[in-house]
Amino acid sequence: MDQFDVVVIGSGPGGYISAIRCAQLGFKVAIVEKYNSLGGTCLNVGCIPSKALLDSSEHYFNAVHHFEKHGIKIKDIKPDIKQMIERKRQVVKENSDGVAYLMKKNKITVFNGIGSFVSPQQIKVNSEKSTQELSAKYFIIATGSKPSSLPGIEIDKKQIITSTEALELETIPKHLIVIGGGVIGLELGSVFARLGSKVSVIEYMDRIIPTMDGALSKELQRLLKKNLGFEFYLQHKVLSAIKKSKEVIVTAQNKNAENIELKGDYVLVAVGRRPYTENLGLENAGVKLDEKGRIVVNDLLQTTQPHIYAIGDVVRGPMLAHKAEEEGVFVAEVIAGQKPHINYLLIPGVVYTWPEVASVGYTEEQLKEQNIPYKVGQFPFKASGRAKASMDTDGFIKVLAHKTTDEILGVHMIAPRAADLIAEAVVAMEYKATAEDIGRICHPHPTFSEAFKEACLDAFEKRPLNF
């Protein structure tokens, strides 16, 4: 039996980052991954491949719709979806190979196979060729999540698909029906809409990206409809998705109990993800799940067995790769006897549409619910010199600050490169900056980041300088 200080189950962003941090802290570490490639959902069938396709489709869309305005004339532009998929696969391979290199660099032993607990102190790793037994002082469960479905919908992985299959499509759908108006559905819908697909989104809630600030939901819906021709069916409950010949017929019911039918050649089921805890043998370890199938943890991310930790999508909180990474480092440092810290309010969320959407801190709806006095500052990108130069004038930045103290409580943006811009807001809020603080910091000109300064000036004294 192989013995280690720490065994990590799962090699996604949470798992491999946690393993590296444990190794840096002097522990003897092993990582268990059921697939042959490392990196988990994020790297193989999530964050990285979806961004690769988003970038490819964005280049094509800009070539068709915007290059001529820039003085670039190209004839006979055609999308080559097979080449886009091939490039995506190469991006994934390079990243996965990079994780494998990091394991070797940090002297982390990799076991390929399904890891399951035999007892609280021991797991077995079953592969096609062998079974190995590992014991450890500590275990970190980082097995991630998998796509959810709906009652009455059978995912055949051919025409009724999840995000995993959508990332491998080598034909451009004529009509893609997306069930779910969250991040995954809107991002993948954007990929195919840019390539010429008609995209219809069916959402049960009364708005898309429902966990984000309402102003972002409203603006993103408007822009996806205006720029890419998205159709939206909000407050609709999907009843069925039935294949008929080469079509899929989706039946949904609106809030007035009226049924509608949509016909498409592909249906993407994007109604969220659920924790992946199957085959872990948690019952053998005495590790408990909650009513949503998540592993129960305390504030130190310890399970009901103090030497077994769990992080990422299998525990409470948003299912985000960077949240899993932070938790992975947190657990490693807790095991080492340190006193790490995570502020879950300041974990940003991003939607990689175009414009991108990013958010951190309280939404305006949350501030109202909690009766926290606040003020609002806003700056539109149509007033940004940098945005005009790049023809990216859609969107705005919205800053929420405490009415009395001026401390920034939330920042919400739909903007070019919002995924990068939000980091300044996270730093500002981590150090409890006020709107005045950011408004008085010199930002380079011309940049997209100036819009954050202007929105803060608007929140502070209603005195933006360029609007």
N, C-alpha and C positions, 0 to 999 in steps of 0.2 A: 504493500500500500504506500502510495506517495503522500508525503506530509508537507504541508505548507502553513505559513502564518495566515495568509488570506487567500481564499478562493472566490473569484468573481464569476458569476454565472450570467453570461450574456456579454457580447462585445460591441454593443452599440455605443453611442457617445458617452452615456453614463458609465457603462461598464469598462470600456477601455481607458477612459480618462481616470476613473477611480483606480484601476489597476496600476496605471503609470504613477499616480500620486502615492499609492501605497509603496511601490518600489522605490520611489524617491525618498520615502521616509524610512527606508531600511528593511522593509518586510520582504520575506520570500513569498512570491505571488504566482498564482496560476489563474488563467482565464479559460472558461469553457464556452465554446460556441458550437451550436448544432449544425451550422452551415459551414461550407468550406472556405468562404470568404468572410473576412472580419468586417466590422463596421455596423452591423445590425440594420434595422429598418431604415434609419436616416440615410446611411451611406449607400445602401444597395437598392432600396425601393421607396425612398422617401425624399428627404431634403435635397440631397445632392443630384440625383437624376432628374428630379422635377425642375430644379433650377437650370440644369443643362438644357432641357427642352424649352423652358421659358426663355432663355437667352437666344437659342437658335430661332425660335418662332418670332421673337421680338426683332431680330435682325431682318428676317424675311418681311415682316409687316412694315418695318421702316423703309426697306428697299422699295416696296410697292407703293407706299402712301406718302413718304416724306423725303426720299432722296432727291427727287426732282427739284423740290423747293430749296435744297441745299446746293443745287447746281450739279447734281450727279445724275446722269441719264443712263439707264440700263434697259436693254430690250429683252423681251421673252423671259421674264423672271418666273421661275417655277419652284415650288417647294419639293425637296427630295426627302420625304419622311424617313425612308430607309437609311439615308446617310445621317439624318438627325439622330435616329435611334442608335446607329453605330457609334457616332461621336459620344453620345450619352453613355454607352457601355464602356468606352475607353476612359471617360472621366471617372466612372465608378471604379474601374479596375485600378487606375492610378491612385485613387484615394484609398482603396482597400489595401493595395500593396504598401502604401504609406503607413497604414496602421500596423500591418505585419512587421514592417521595419522597426516601428516604435516598440513593438513587443520584444524584438531581439535586442534592440539598443538598451532597453531597461531590464533585460534578463528575466522576462516574464514567460513562464512556461504556458504554451497554448495546447489545449486539448480540444479536438473536434469530436463532437457527439452531443447527445442529449444528456444533460446533467440533471439528476434527480436525487433527492435526499433518501438515504437509507435509515439515518438516525440524525439527531440534532448535530452530531459531530462529524458526519461522514456522508459523502455523496458517491454515486457511481456514474460513470460516463459511458453511455452506450453508443457505439458507432457501428457501422456496417461490418467492420472487421473484428472488433474486440470490445471487451468491457473492462474499464479500469476503475479502481477505487481510490478516492482522495479523501484525506482528512485535513482539517484545518482548525486553527484557534477561532478564526472569524470567517464568516461567509457574507458576500454581498450579492443580493439578487437584483439583476438588472436586465430582465428578460423582455422588457418593452411591451408593445401592444400589437394588435392586428385589427384589420378593418371590421367594423360592425355591419350588420345588415338589418333588414326590417321584416316583420312577419308578412308572409305572403309573397316574398321575393326570393327566388332561387337564383343564386349567382352561378352562372354556368362558365364564367371566365372566358367566354367567347364574344357574346354580344351583351350580356348583362355582366358587367365587370366591376372590379374595385380599382383603386389607384394602382395597385401592383400590375394589373394587366394593361391599364391605360398607358403606363410607361413603356410598354412593349408594342403598342399598336403600330403596324407598318402600313396601314391605310388610313387616310384622312376621313373621318366620319362625314356623311352628308348632313345628318342631324344627330347631334349628341344631346341626349336628355340627361341632365345632372340632377340626381336626387340628393339634396342637401346644399344649403347656401353658406357653408362654412369655408374655411381656408382651403382645404384640399380640393373641393369641388370648383371653387372660383379660379384657383390657380391652373388646374388642368383644363378647365373650360376655356381659360384664356389662351392656353397653348393652341388648342384646336380651332378656336374662333379666329385667331390670327392667321391660321393656315387655310381658312375658308369655310369651316364648318358652321352650320347654324347651331346655336347653343341655347337650350331652354333649361332654366333652373327652377326646380320645385322645392320650396322650403316650407316647413311646418310652422315656423315662427312668423311674426309679422314683419321681420326684416332680416336681411342677410348679415353675416358676421355678428350674430346677436350678442356675443360676449363683449364686444368693443363699444366704444362711445357711439351713441345714436347718430351724431353728426357724420361720423365716418361711414356708417352703414348707408345713410341716405346718399352721400356724395359718391361712394363707390358704385352703388346701384345705378345712379344717373350716368356715371362715366362709362361703365361697362355696356350700358344700353346705347349710349351715344357713339362711343368709339368702336365697339366690337359687335353691336347688334344683338346683345344678349336679350333674351326674353325671360321675364320673371313671373313666377306663380307663387306668391306669398300666401301664407295661411292656408296651405293646401296639404292635406294628409294623403299620402300615397297608399292606395288600396291594393294594387297589383301591378306586376310587370310580366307580360305574357308574350312569348315568342310566337310569331305567326309568319311563316314563310321566311323572308329575309328581314322582316321588321320586328320591332319590339313595341308592343302597345302598352303604354302606362296609363292607368286609371287613377285619378286623384279626386279628392272631395274638398271643396272649399268650405269656408266657415258658415255658409248658408246651406250646407248639406247638398250642394249641387255637384254632380260629377262632371269631370272633363276627361278627354282622352287625348294623349299625345302619341304620335307615331315617330319612331326614329330607328336608325340602323344600329345604334349603340346606346346603352344606358349605363351611366356611371353611378354606382351607389357610393355616396360619400357622406354618410350620416354619422361620422365619428369613428372612434377606435375604442377597443376594449382591452383591458390588461391581459397579457399572455402569461397565464400561470399553469396551463395544462402540463401534465407529465413532470411536474417539479417534485412530486412526492411531499408536498408541504405537510400533509397529515402525518407523515413519518417524523417530521421535525418539530411538530407542535406549533406550526406557524398558522395564524388565523387570517381569514379573509373577511372583508366587510360585506354589506348587502349589495354593493356594486361590483363585487369580484376583485376588489383591490386588496393588496396586502396591508394589514393594519400595522401602523408604525407610530412611535411616539415622536416627540420633538427632536430627538437625536437620530431619528430614522431607524431605531431598533424595532424589530418585530416582537412578537410575544416571546421569542427567545432572545435574550439580550445580546448574544454573540452573533446573531444573524440579522443583517441589515437589509433594507430594500430601498431602491431609488428609482427615479424616472417614472415611466408610464405605468408601472405596476403599483404605484402608491398615489395618494391624493395629490391634487393640484393639476395645473395645466400640463398637457402632454406635449412638451417642447424639448427639443434636443438640448438647448442651452440650460434649461432647468435641470435636466438629468446630469449634465456635466457639473453644474454647481453642487448638486447633491453628492455626486461621486467624490469630488474633492472634500466636501464637508465630512462625509463618512470616514474617508481615509484619515483625516486629521483628528476626528473624534477617537478613532481606534488608537492613534498615536498619543492620545492624552492632551491634545491641544483644545483650544476653545474657539472653533470657527463660527461663522455667522452667515445666515442667508436671510435676506429681506424679501419675502415672496411677493410683496406688493411691487417691488422694483424689478421683477422679471418681465422684460418687454415682450410684446407679441407683435408678429409681423405677418402681413399677407403680401406675397410676391406677385401681385398683379402689376399693371402699369397704368397710372402711377401706383407705387407701392403704398401700403398702409402700415402704420406702426403706432404703437400705443404703450404707455407705461403709467402706472399709478392709478389713481381713482378716475372713473368716468364721471361725467356730469350727473348721470342718473344715480350713481352711488352716493355722491355728495348730497344730492337732494334727499335720498332715502335716510341718510344718517344725520340730516340737519346740520351739516357742516357749512358755515358761511363761506362763500367763495366769490371770486370775480373771474371774468373771462377775458382773455386777450386772443386776437386772431389776426393772421396775416395771409392774404391770398397770393399764390404764386404768379398770378397774372400781373402782379406789381413787382416781381423779382426780375432784375436785369439779367441774371444768369439763366433764369428759366426762359426768358424771351429769346436769348441767344441760342438756346438748345431746343426751342420749340416745345418746352415742357411746362406749359402755363396752367395746366389743370391742378386743382387741389389747394390745400391750405394747411397751416399749422395752427392748432388751438391749444392754448395754455390755460390751465386752471390753477389759480393761486388762492391762498387763504385770504379772506377779505380783510382781516385785521393784521396778521403777521406778514403777509405777502409771500409766505413760503410756497414754493411750487408743489402742487398736490397731484397734478396729472398733466401729461402732454400727449396730444393725439394729432396725428398728421396723416394726410393723404398727399403724397408728394413724390417727385423724382428722387430716387435714392433714400427714401424714408428709412429703409432698413439700416442704413449707415448713420443717418442723421439722428435717429432716436438715441444713439449711444451717449450723445452729449447731454440729453435730458436725463438719462439714467445716472450719469455722474453727478449732475447738478442736484438731483433729488437725493442721492446717497449722502451727499454732504449738506443737505438741507438748505440749498441755495434759495434765495428769493427771486422773484421775477426781476426786481431791480438789479440784483447781482448779475444776471445774464445780460440784461439790457445795457450794462455798463462795461461788459467785456468786449474787447475789440475782435470782430470777426473779419476774416479776409474778404475782399471784394474783387470781382463779383463771384459769389458762391451761393449754393442752395442754403447753406447753414445760416446766412444772414436772416433768413425768414424766421428762424427760431428767436434770434435777438429781437426782431421787430415784433413778433407776437408777445414776447415778454414785456417789451416797452408798452405795448397796447394794454396788457394786463395791469402793469404797474401804474401808469399815469394817463392811459389813453393817448399816448403821444408817439405812435410809430413815426419814423422819420421818412419812410418812402411810400406811405399810403395814407 
